[in-house]
Amino acid sequence: MVRASMSRAVAAVAAVVTVAAGLAVRAGADGAFAKYAGSALYTVLLCTLVAFCAPRARPAAVASTALGLSWAVEFAQLTGVPAELSAQSTAARLVLGSTFNAPDLLWYAVGAAAAWSVHTGVRRLAPR
């Protein structure tokens, strides 16, 4: 029970740090770097949320779930539904995006791999 609570606390802090990193990239960079860093950080944020909801899940399961969700959202953009929702809501635009962009699929995988690596390292350092 204590370990799950500690895992949730770490995931919550990681989520805040990830959002701050995304805002910093948005404020301090532009062009391709900002776009693709944002894509990777989107999946990192999903990893933190999955880890928060399932604190006992293994890092590979957390990263795989977040990557699958990221890809699902990206492929959903091919339907036009996210674009329609994004036109009506800023929150929907931030969560769902609006336009399919194939390179995002790679950068989501980069974000998942980075989050998996950090999550694995944190779990190894955690007291048993």
C-alpha positions as CSV (number, residue, x, y, z in Angstrom):
1,M,0.0,0.0,0.0
2,V,2.8,2.4,0.9
3,R,4.7,1.5,-2.2
4,A,1.7,2.2,-4.4
5,S,1.2,5.6,-2.7
6,M,4.8,6.4,-3.2
7,S,4.6,5.3,-6.9
8,R,1.6,7.5,-7.4
9,A,3.4,10.5,-5.8
10,V,6.4,10.0,-8.1
11,A,4.1,9.7,-11.1
12,A,2.3,12.9,-10.2
13,V,5.5,14.8,-9.8
14,A,6.7,13.4,-13.1
15,A,3.5,14.6,-14.8
16,V,4.0,18.1,-13.5
17,V,7.6,18.1,-14.6
18,T,6.6,16.8,-18.0
19,V,4.0,19.5,-18.5
20,A,6.6,22.1,-17.4
21,A,9.0,20.7,-19.9
22,G,6.4,20.9,-22.6
23,L,5.6,24.5,-21.7
24,A,9.3,25.4,-21.7
25,V,9.8,23.8,-25.1
26,R,6.8,25.7,-26.4
27,A,8.1,29.0,-25.0
28,G,11.8,28.6,-25.9
29,A,11.8,26.8,-29.2
30,D,10.0,26.6,-32.5
31,G,9.9,24.7,-35.7
32,A,10.5,21.0,-36.0
33,F,12.3,20.7,-32.7
34,A,9.3,22.1,-30.7
35,K,6.8,20.0,-32.6
36,Y,8.5,16.7,-32.2
37,A,9.6,17.4,-28.7
38,G,6.0,18.1,-27.9
39,S,5.0,14.8,-29.5
40,A,7.5,12.8,-27.5
41,L,6.5,14.7,-24.3
42,Y,2.8,13.9,-25.1
43,T,3.6,10.2,-24.7
44,V,5.8,10.8,-21.7
45,L,2.8,12.5,-20.0
46,L,0.5,9.6,-20.9
47,C,3.1,7.3,-19.3
48,T,3.0,9.3,-16.1
49,L,-0.8,9.1,-16.1
50,V,-0.8,5.4,-16.8
51,A,1.7,4.9,-14.0
52,F,-0.4,7.0,-11.7
53,C,-3.5,4.9,-12.4
54,A,-1.6,1.6,-12.3
55,P,1.2,2.1,-9.9
56,R,2.2,-1.6,-9.8
57,A,2.4,-2.0,-13.6
58,R,5.8,-2.8,-15.0
59,P,7.5,-0.1,-17.0
60,A,7.2,-1.9,-20.3
61,A,3.4,-2.2,-19.8
62,V,3.1,1.5,-18.9
63,A,5.2,2.6,-21.9
64,S,3.3,0.2,-24.3
65,T,-0.1,1.4,-23.1
66,A,0.9,5.0,-23.5
67,L,2.4,4.4,-26.9
68,G,-0.8,2.6,-28.0
69,L,-3.0,5.5,-26.8
70,S,-0.8,8.0,-28.6
71,W,-0.9,6.1,-31.8
72,A,-4.7,5.6,-31.4
73,V,-5.2,9.4,-31.1
74,E,-2.9,10.0,-34.1
75,F,-4.7,7.5,-36.3
76,A,-8.1,8.9,-35.1
77,Q,-7.0,12.2,-36.7
78,L,-7.5,10.5,-40.1
79,T,-11.3,10.4,-39.4
80,G,-11.7,14.2,-39.0
81,V,-13.5,13.8,-35.6
82,P,-10.6,15.2,-33.6
83,A,-10.3,18.2,-35.9
84,E,-14.0,18.9,-35.4
85,L,-13.8,18.6,-31.6
86,S,-10.6,20.6,-31.6
87,A,-12.3,23.5,-33.4
88,Q,-14.8,23.6,-30.6
89,S,-12.5,23.2,-27.6
90,T,-9.0,24.2,-26.6
91,A,-8.8,21.1,-24.3
92,A,-9.8,18.8,-27.2
93,R,-7.1,20.5,-29.4
94,L,-4.5,19.9,-26.7
95,V,-5.5,16.2,-26.1
96,L,-6.6,15.1,-29.6
97,G,-4.8,17.4,-32.0
98,S,-6.4,17.9,-35.4
99,T,-4.2,16.7,-38.3
100,F,-2.5,13.4,-38.9
101,N,1.2,13.6,-39.1
102,A,3.1,10.3,-39.7
103,P,6.4,11.4,-38.2
104,D,4.6,11.9,-34.9
105,L,4.3,8.1,-34.7
106,L,8.0,7.8,-34.4
107,W,8.3,10.6,-31.9
108,Y,5.7,9.0,-29.7
109,A,7.8,5.9,-29.7
110,V,10.8,8.0,-28.7
111,G,8.8,9.4,-25.8
112,A,7.7,6.0,-24.7
113,A,11.2,4.7,-24.8
114,A,12.5,7.6,-22.8
115,A,9.8,7.2,-20.2
116,W,10.3,3.4,-20.0
117,S,14.0,4.0,-19.4
118,V,13.4,6.5,-16.6
119,H,10.6,4.4,-15.1
120,T,12.9,1.4,-15.1
121,G,15.7,3.3,-13.4
122,V,13.5,4.8,-10.8
123,R,12.1,1.3,-9.9
124,R,15.6,-0.1,-9.6
125,L,16.6,2.7,-7.2
126,A,13.4,2.4,-5.1
127,P,13.8,0.7,-1.7
128,R,12.0,-2.7,-1.6
